[in-house]
């Protein structure tokens, strides 16, 4: 169940919250700012920004509150791919605008661009076959 007032973000009194297109531009800028080698290793991944994850994704993951999921990697990670295996669906990284905005507003200690970069890199880590624990350890260094 959502907390009272949760999801009602006031970024600035006179400006609306960043749109899906704004988020896509921030995500693209975040990806372009990553080191060349990292981007090259990422390969062909489609990045997509949605307001929230679909209900079926939340159900599959056992998540009740859609604000708890800020991003998701969908596909076969690089560690489990084989040239002999068909790969009919492209790898995708989803960023969820409303949960990211909510976390950003609650934290107040990072810029929106920094948070989007964090979520993007985290999901690309899953593309590389890293677990959440692996990613947390790398970020801690």
For each residue, the residues with C-beta under 8 A, 3 or more apart:
1: 64 65
2: 6 7 65 67
3: 6
4:
5: 8
6: 2 3 67 102
7: 2 67 98 102
8: 5
9: 17 101 102 105
10: 13 105
11: 15 16 17 18 101 105
12: 15
13: 10
14:
15: 11 12
16: 11 19
17: 9 11 101
18: 11 22 23 26 97 101 112
19: 16 22 23
20: 23 24 49 50 51 97
21: 24 25
22: 18 19 25 26
23: 18 19 20 26 27 49 95 97 100 116
24: 20 21 27 28 47 49
25: 21 22 28 29
26: 18 22 23 29 30 112 113 116
27: 23 24 30 31 47 49 95 116 120
28: 24 25 31 32 47
29: 25 26 32 33 113
30: 26 27 33 34 113 116 117 120
31: 27 28 34 39 47 120
32: 28 29 39
33: 29 30 117
34: 30 31 38 39 121
35: 38 39
36: 39 40
37: 40 41
38: 34 35 41 42 124
39: 31 32 34 35 36 42
40: 36 37 43
41: 37 38 128
42: 38 39 45 124 127
43: 40 78 91
44: 90 91
45: 42 75 90 91 92 93 124 127
46: 90 91 92 93
47: 24 27 28 31 92 93 95 120
48: 92 93 94 95
49: 20 23 24 27 94 95 96 97
50: 20 53 94 95 96 97
51: 20 96 97 98
52: 66 96 97 98 99
53: 50 57 58 63 66 69 72 94 96
54: 57 58
55: 58 59
56: 59 60
57: 53 54 60 61 69 72
58: 53 54 55 61 63 64 66 69
59: 55 56 62
60: 56 57
61: 57 58 69
62: 59
63: 53 58 66 68 69
64: 1 58 68
65: 1 2 68
66: 52 53 58 63 69 96 98 99
67: 2 6 7 98 99 102
68: 63 64 65 99
69: 53 57 58 61 63 66 72 96 99
70: 95 96 99 100 103 119
71: 93 94 95 96 100 119 120 122 123
72: 53 57 69 93 94 96 123
73: 77 91 92 93 94 123 124 126 127
74: 89 91 92 93 94
75: 45 87 89 90 91 92 127
76: 80 81 85 87 91
77: 73 80 81 91 126 127 128 129
78: 43 81 127 128 129
79: 128 129
80: 76 77 129
81: 76 77 78 85 87
82: 85
83:
84:
85: 76 81 82
86:
87: 75 76 81 90
88:
89: 74 75 92
90: 44 45 46 75 87
91: 43 44 45 46 73 74 75 76 77 127
92: 45 46 47 48 73 74 75 89
93: 45 46 47 48 71 72 73 74 120 123 124 127
94: 48 49 50 53 71 72 73 74 123
95: 23 27 47 48 49 50 70 71 100 116 119 120 123
96: 49 50 51 52 53 66 69 70 71 72 99 100
97: 18 20 23 49 50 51 52 100 101
98: 7 51 52 66 67 101 102
99: 52 66 67 68 69 70 96 102 103
100: 23 70 71 95 96 97 103 104 112 115 116 119
101: 9 11 17 18 97 98 104 105 112
102: 6 7 9 67 98 99 105 106
103: 70 99 100 106 107 115
104: 100 101 107 108 110 112 115
105: 9 10 11 101 102 108
106: 102 103
107: 103 104 110 115
108: 104 105
109:
110: 104 107 114 115 118
111: 114 115
112: 18 26 100 101 104 115 116
113: 26 29 30 116 117
114: 110 111 117 118
115: 100 103 104 107 110 111 112 118 119
116: 23 26 27 30 95 100 112 113 119 120
117: 30 33 113 114 120 121
118: 110 114 115 121 122
119: 70 71 95 100 115 116 122 123
120: 27 30 31 47 71 93 95 116 117 123 124
121: 34 117 118 124 125
122: 71 118 119 125 126 135
123: 71 72 73 93 94 95 119 120 126 127
124: 38 42 45 73 93 120 121 127 128
125: 121 122 128 130 134 135 138
126: 73 77 122 123 129 130 135
127: 42 45 73 75 77 78 91 93 123 124
128: 41 77 78 79 124 125
129: 77 78 79 80 126
130: 125 126 134 135 138
131: 134 135
132: 135 136
133: 136 137
134: 125 130 131 137 138
135: 122 125 126 130 131 132 138 139
136: 132 133 139 140
137: 133 134 140 141
138: 125 130 134 135 141
139: 135 136
140: 136 137
141: 137 138
